[in-house]
Amino acid sequence: MNILPDFILRRVAANRTHWPRLVHFAARINRIGLYLSAQSRILLKTIYPDTDFSAGNDFVVSQYALQAKVDAVLKRYQADPEAYKYFFGQPYQGLGIAGIFGDRISDYRFDDYELRRFIKEGDRVLDIGCNCGFIGILASYRTGCHATGIDINPHMVEIGKLAAEHLRISHLVEMKAGRLQDYNPETPFDVVLSFATHWTDDNNYRVSIEDHMARMAGYLKKGGTLIFETHCNDVGNAEFYAALEATKTLFSFDGLYKQTDSKTRELYIMKRN
Ligand SMILES: C[S@@+](CC[C@H](N)C(=O)[O-])C[C@H]1O[C@@H](n2cnc3c(N)ncnc32)[C@H](O)[C@@H]1O
């Protein structure tokens, strides 16, 4: 059920100048939803006064408290002239299990990319250009792996830290604010996630595929796994495929693993030679 009739929403969305307001309106609705679901748990507490189900309640009620902290970060982000605004000043990534609003829903991507098949408990996972780091955070939450996320945007990194705290997995998650170009970890990783970050719209990372892949190989153990998601405009680009093919000196892979995002992107699973 839509909040407004479909034909009105489509007419508003057809004009791109309305998108920022539409996105902020959607974020506000999400906030109201979190408030209402917190209230629903508080209500139950009053009718079962003798039952202690604070743990279950806390999980839902604290989502609203988390949102208040996220809002404070977003306020600083929106006011920061240095920070590129990917989604009109809202996070590029959303996180369903914590109620965090964003453009691309991490929970869906985690399942769609079948990440459980490639990440196991105890693995060291690096998520580069991780935005809020929600993919690595979900990986830790669901598999027990150790996740390190790095992103140039300190505000998104801060939101990632808040989410890890909320999910009580801060001990498994390390979020770093910084440039990928300056990141030289001492110990190589079991798995590296390179999702929509081999070049970036904000122009803070513009390298050739060859250079990017060489950097990714440097972060991985021999036999480690690179999970690589393309941008939409790489799909069907012969030059991109040729550059990818040339990385077979560094990685073994049998072509495309699967198409994602309604067939607008591609996912590759590559083994470090
Ligand atoms: C298109 S978003 C992809 C985010 C995430 N990987 C995903 O797929 O959800 C690109 C991200 O790269 C980050 N970024 C851009 N240049 C960077 C750099 N030089 N070092 C680290 N992160 C960078 C941006 O801040 C942004 O969060």
The ligand as an SDF file (V2000), in Angstrom:
LIG
                    3D

 27 29  0  0  0  0  0  0  0  0999 V2000
   29.4420    4.1710   -4.6910 C   0  0  0  0  0  0  0  0  0  0  0  0
   29.8980    4.1630   -3.0060 S   0  0  0  0  0  0  0  0  0  0  0  0
   30.0020    2.4060   -2.7070 C   0  0  0  0  0  0  0  0  0  0  0  0
   29.8790    2.0910   -1.2510 C   0  0  0  0  0  0  0  0  0  0  0  0
   29.9230    0.5960   -0.8890 C   0  0  0  0  0  0  0  0  0  0  0  0
   31.1070   -0.0630   -1.3450 N   0  0  0  0  0  0  0  0  0  0  0  0
   28.7070   -0.0930   -1.4370 C   0  0  0  0  0  0  0  0  0  0  0  0
   28.7580   -0.7420   -2.4770 O   0  0  0  0  0  0  0  0  0  0  0  0
   27.6430    0.0330   -0.8200 O   0  0  0  0  0  0  0  0  0  0  0  0
   31.6250    4.6200   -3.0770 C   0  0  0  0  0  0  0  0  0  0  0  0
   32.2310    4.8220   -1.6870 C   0  0  0  0  0  0  0  0  0  0  0  0
   33.6410    5.0160   -1.8310 O   0  0  0  0  0  0  0  0  0  0  0  0
   34.0660    5.9860   -0.8990 C   0  0  0  0  0  0  0  0  0  0  0  0
   35.3600    6.5300   -1.3830 N   0  0  0  0  0  0  0  0  0  0  0  0
   35.5740    7.3730   -2.4170 C   0  0  0  0  0  0  0  0  0  0  0  0
   36.8790    7.5920   -2.6000 N   0  0  0  0  0  0  0  0  0  0  0  0
   37.5320    6.8800   -1.6350 C   0  0  0  0  0  0  0  0  0  0  0  0
   38.9030    6.7210   -1.2940 C   0  0  0  0  0  0  0  0  0  0  0  0
   39.8590    7.3430   -1.9690 N   0  0  0  0  0  0  0  0  0  0  0  0
   39.2080    5.9260   -0.2610 N   0  0  0  0  0  0  0  0  0  0  0  0
   38.2210    5.3010    0.4640 C   0  0  0  0  0  0  0  0  0  0  0  0
   36.9060    5.4240    0.1820 N   0  0  0  0  0  0  0  0  0  0  0  0
   36.5570    6.2050   -0.8530 C   0  0  0  0  0  0  0  0  0  0  0  0
   32.9170    6.9750   -0.8590 C   0  0  0  0  0  0  0  0  0  0  0  0
   32.9390    7.7770    0.2910 O   0  0  0  0  0  0  0  0  0  0  0  0
   31.7110    6.0440   -0.9520 C   0  0  0  0  0  0  0  0  0  0  0  0
   31.2520    5.6640    0.3270 O   0  0  0  0  0  0  0  0  0  0  0  0
  1  2  1  0
  2  3  1  0
  2 10  1  0
  3  4  1  0
  4  5  1  0
  5  6  1  0
  5  7  1  0
  7  8  2  0
  7  9  1  0
 10 11  1  0
 11 12  1  0
 11 26  1  0
 12 13  1  0
 13 14  1  0
 13 24  1  0
 14 15  1  0
 14 23  1  0
 15 16  2  0
 16 17  1  0
 17 18  1  0
 17 23  2  0
 18 19  1  0
 18 20  2  0
 20 21  1  0
 21 22  2  0
 22 23  1  0
 24 25  1  0
 24 26  1  0
 26 27  1  0
M  CHG  2   2   1   9  -1
M  END
$$$$
